[in-house]
Amino acid sequence: MSMIAALFEPLNFVENLRYMGLGMLGIFIVIGVITLLTIFLNKVTEQKPDEQPDQKG
């Protein structure tokens, strides 16, 4: 038990918060890019009202 307590350094945790923050920022950027790409592709590929295929039935 004392060995585990000796390995924990709170200052190291605080120093590594920077890397955790950068990783989270990267994740949010990727999610944003995917969202914007999806919106863009939906706008580009949407059918106009006059281009809808004839529905027979």
PLY file of the C-alpha trace (Angstrom):
ply
format ascii 1.0
element vertex 57
property float x
property float y
property float z
element edge 56
property int vertex1
property int vertex2
end_header
0.00 0.00 0.00
2.80 2.42 0.80
4.39 1.74 -2.60
1.28 2.97 -4.41
1.20 6.14 -2.33
4.86 6.74 -3.07
4.28 6.56 -6.84
1.46 9.10 -6.91
2.77 12.59 -7.52
0.00 15.22 -7.63
2.27 17.64 -9.49
2.64 15.14 -12.35
-1.15 14.94 -12.59
-1.43 18.72 -12.83
1.29 18.85 -15.50
-0.49 16.18 -17.56
-3.80 18.07 -17.54
-2.44 20.03 -20.49
-2.17 16.88 -22.60
-5.61 15.72 -21.55
-7.04 19.09 -22.54
-5.33 18.96 -25.93
-6.71 15.48 -26.52
-10.24 16.60 -25.66
-9.84 19.64 -27.92
-8.77 17.34 -30.75
-11.81 15.14 -30.22
-14.17 18.14 -30.34
-12.49 19.42 -33.51
-12.92 16.05 -35.22
-16.58 15.86 -34.15
-17.12 19.38 -35.51
-15.51 18.53 -38.85
-17.64 15.40 -39.19
-20.78 17.39 -38.35
-19.99 20.14 -40.85
-19.13 17.59 -43.53
-22.44 15.81 -42.95
-24.39 19.08 -43.21
-22.49 20.02 -46.38
-23.13 16.66 -48.01
-26.83 16.83 -47.13
-27.09 20.28 -48.75
-25.23 19.19 -51.88
-27.15 15.97 -52.44
-30.67 17.07 -51.54
-33.24 16.75 -54.30
-35.01 19.81 -55.55
-38.84 19.72 -55.52
-38.94 19.60 -59.35
-36.35 16.82 -59.57
-38.23 14.28 -57.47
-38.79 10.98 -59.25
-42.31 10.20 -60.42
-44.19 8.00 -58.02
-46.44 5.59 -59.82
-48.98 3.68 -57.88
0 1
1 2
2 3
3 4
4 5
5 6
6 7
7 8
8 9
9 10
10 11
11 12
12 13
13 14
14 15
15 16
16 17
17 18
18 19
19 20
20 21
21 22
22 23
23 24
24 25
25 26
26 27
27 28
28 29
29 30
30 31
31 32
32 33
33 34
34 35
35 36
36 37
37 38
38 39
39 40
40 41
41 42
42 43
43 44
44 45
45 46
46 47
47 48
48 49
49 50
50 51
51 52
52 53
53 54
54 55
55 56
